[in-house]
Amino acid sequence: MKHSLLLFCLFFSGIGINFAQTFSSDAIIGTWLTGSQKAAVTVYKEGNKYFGKITWLKEPNEENGKAKLDDNNPDDKKKTVALMGLNLLKDFVFDGSTKWEKGIIYDPENGKTYSCKITMISNDKLDVRGFVGISMLGRTQTWIRIPNKGK
């Protein structure tokens, strides 16, 4: 009986491994609609690290027609920087399977920077988790890939 139970467990744990999806390190590259749907972020690679910048805003301009700025940045010198083109994601490293870790994310809505990890759920879906200290103390947004019409 013990042998049957062991074989059963090994068989089903092997099935779980076979169904676990892995991605290439560059699978994250592309343009993603944020969870709030207020912005799109284009993820790109420099060296062996990944970054992401704002390439679309639902409301790119203030009421006066001028571009929205990084008003909430704690650094006064950066408050005059336009949100369009702003790097939100910095220094992510691929873990070899489904995650990009050891990066940071900047939230222009509150001017704060957080530790961050990104988990690819499918080719078209990311879970982006910003946190302070440990990952359990954070918030996750699901981002959806915007198809590249040029391909």
C-alpha positions as a Python dict, from the first residue, in 0.01 Angstrom:
ca = {
    (1, 'M'): (0, 0, 0),
    (2, 'K'): (282, 240, 87),
    (3, 'H'): (449, 170, -248),
    (4, 'S'): (123, 238, -435),
    (5, 'L'): (76, 569, -254),
    (6, 'L'): (437, 668, -327),
    (7, 'L'): (399, 582, -697),
    (8, 'F'): (70, 772, -710),
    (9, 'C'): (232, 1083, -558),
    (10, 'L'): (533, 1062, -786),
    (11, 'F'): (313, 1019, -1092),
    (12, 'F'): (95, 1320, -1015),
    (13, 'S'): (385, 1541, -907),
    (14, 'G'): (547, 1458, -1242),
    (15, 'I'): (230, 1563, -1424),
    (16, 'G'): (236, 1896, -1239),
    (17, 'I'): (592, 1955, -1352),
    (18, 'N'): (500, 1878, -1713),
    (19, 'F'): (215, 2131, -1707),
    (20, 'A'): (422, 2406, -1544),
    (21, 'Q'): (486, 2664, -1812),
    (22, 'T'): (821, 2833, -1853),
    (23, 'F'): (895, 3134, -2067),
    (24, 'S'): (1197, 3271, -2248),
    (25, 'S'): (1369, 3562, -2077),
    (26, 'D'): (1249, 3801, -2349),
    (27, 'A'): (883, 3691, -2332),
    (28, 'I'): (811, 3997, -2119),
    (29, 'I'): (922, 4237, -2394),
    (30, 'G'): (628, 4425, -2543),
    (31, 'T'): (361, 4676, -2447),
    (32, 'W'): (129, 4611, -2154),
    (33, 'L'): (-192, 4780, -2041),
    (34, 'T'): (-170, 4841, -1667),
    (35, 'G'): (-430, 4708, -1425),
    (36, 'S'): (-584, 5053, -1381),
    (37, 'Q'): (-604, 5084, -1762),
    (38, 'K'): (-477, 5442, -1729),
    (39, 'A'): (-142, 5370, -1897),
    (40, 'A'): (51, 5136, -2120),
    (41, 'V'): (407, 5039, -2035),
    (42, 'T'): (655, 4915, -2293),
    (43, 'V'): (903, 4664, -2150),
    (44, 'Y'): (1246, 4651, -2312),
    (45, 'K'): (1585, 4499, -2243),
    (46, 'E'): (1922, 4666, -2181),
    (47, 'G'): (2207, 4419, -2132),
    (48, 'N'): (2061, 4139, -1920),
    (49, 'K'): (1809, 4359, -1734),
    (50, 'Y'): (1453, 4463, -1816),
    (51, 'F'): (1296, 4807, -1790),
    (52, 'G'): (956, 4958, -1867),
    (53, 'K'): (846, 5306, -1966),
    (54, 'I'): (509, 5473, -2013),
    (55, 'T'): (426, 5485, -2384),
    (56, 'W'): (54, 5564, -2366),
    (57, 'L'): (-168, 5750, -2120),
    (58, 'K'): (-547, 5752, -2119),
    (59, 'E'): (-527, 6119, -2020),
    (60, 'P'): (-184, 6246, -2129),
    (61, 'N'): (-259, 6614, -2079),
    (62, 'E'): (-376, 6846, -1803),
    (63, 'E'): (-693, 7054, -1850),
    (64, 'N'): (-476, 7337, -1985),
    (65, 'G'): (-352, 7108, -2266),
    (66, 'K'): (2, 7071, -2129),
    (67, 'A'): (155, 6727, -2080),
    (68, 'K'): (101, 6566, -1740),
    (69, 'L'): (412, 6587, -1526),
    (70, 'D'): (556, 6374, -1245),
    (71, 'D'): (404, 6615, -989),
    (72, 'N'): (415, 6368, -699),
    (73, 'N'): (787, 6292, -725),
    (74, 'P'): (962, 6369, -394),
    (75, 'D'): (1260, 6508, -590),
    (76, 'D'): (1168, 6866, -687),
    (77, 'K'): (1395, 6847, -994),
    (78, 'K'): (1191, 6554, -1131),
    (79, 'K'): (852, 6720, -1089),
    (80, 'T'): (895, 6884, -1429),
    (81, 'V'): (948, 6552, -1611),
    (82, 'A'): (661, 6440, -1837),
    (83, 'L'): (486, 6116, -1743),
    (84, 'M'): (492, 6006, -2107),
    (85, 'G'): (823, 5824, -2153),
    (86, 'L'): (888, 5795, -1779),
    (87, 'N'): (1062, 5472, -1669),
    (88, 'L'): (841, 5290, -1418),
    (89, 'L'): (1017, 4954, -1414),
    (90, 'K'): (1391, 4925, -1355),
    (91, 'D'): (1658, 4656, -1325),
    (92, 'F'): (1455, 4334, -1349),
    (93, 'V'): (1636, 4002, -1384),
    (94, 'F'): (1476, 3684, -1524),
    (95, 'D'): (1467, 3387, -1285),
    (96, 'G'): (1478, 3124, -1562),
    (97, 'S'): (1113, 3023, -1544),
    (98, 'T'): (820, 3264, -1501),
    (99, 'K'): (945, 3557, -1292),
    (100, 'W'): (1142, 3876, -1334),
    (101, 'E'): (1274, 3985, -995),
    (102, 'K'): (1509, 4218, -807),
    (103, 'G'): (1365, 4524, -979),
    (104, 'I'): (1182, 4833, -865),
    (105, 'I'): (859, 4999, -970),
    (106, 'Y'): (780, 5367, -940),
    (107, 'D'): (421, 5477, -878),
    (108, 'P'): (371, 5828, -1019),
    (109, 'E'): (31, 5853, -847),
    (110, 'N'): (199, 5873, -505),
    (111, 'G'): (564, 5940, -593),
    (112, 'K'): (689, 5626, -418),
    (113, 'T'): (923, 5352, -536),
    (114, 'Y'): (872, 4989, -436),
    (115, 'S'): (1054, 4660, -466),
    (116, 'C'): (881, 4459, -737),
    (117, 'K'): (852, 4119, -896),
    (118, 'I'): (673, 4032, -1216),
    (119, 'T'): (519, 3692, -1282),
    (120, 'M'): (414, 3590, -1632),
    (121, 'I'): (83, 3408, -1604),
    (122, 'S'): (45, 3353, -1979),
    (123, 'N'): (190, 3504, -2297),
    (124, 'D'): (-62, 3787, -2262),
    (125, 'K'): (-91, 3835, -1886),
    (126, 'L'): (149, 3957, -1614),
    (127, 'D'): (105, 3989, -1240),
    (128, 'V'): (306, 4291, -1127),
    (129, 'R'): (358, 4302, -750),
    (130, 'G'): (500, 4606, -577),
    (131, 'F'): (596, 4568, -213),
    (132, 'V'): (785, 4709, 82),
    (133, 'G'): (1030, 4472, 250),
    (134, 'I'): (877, 4132, 182),
    (135, 'S'): (650, 4036, -105),
    (136, 'M'): (360, 3959, 130),
    (137, 'L'): (335, 4330, 213),
    (138, 'G'): (230, 4458, -124),
    (139, 'R'): (-21, 4495, -400),
    (140, 'T'): (-59, 4308, -729),
    (141, 'Q'): (-193, 4440, -1057),
    (142, 'T'): (-263, 4225, -1360),
    (143, 'W'): (-132, 4373, -1684),
    (144, 'I'): (-257, 4262, -2026),
    (145, 'R'): (-41, 4256, -2338),
    (146, 'I'): (-136, 4498, -2614),
    (147, 'P'): (-93, 4316, -2946),
    (148, 'N'): (168, 4456, -3183),
    (149, 'K'): (-24, 4534, -3500),
    (150, 'G'): (303, 4565, -3692),
    (151, 'K'): (372, 4191, -3674),
}
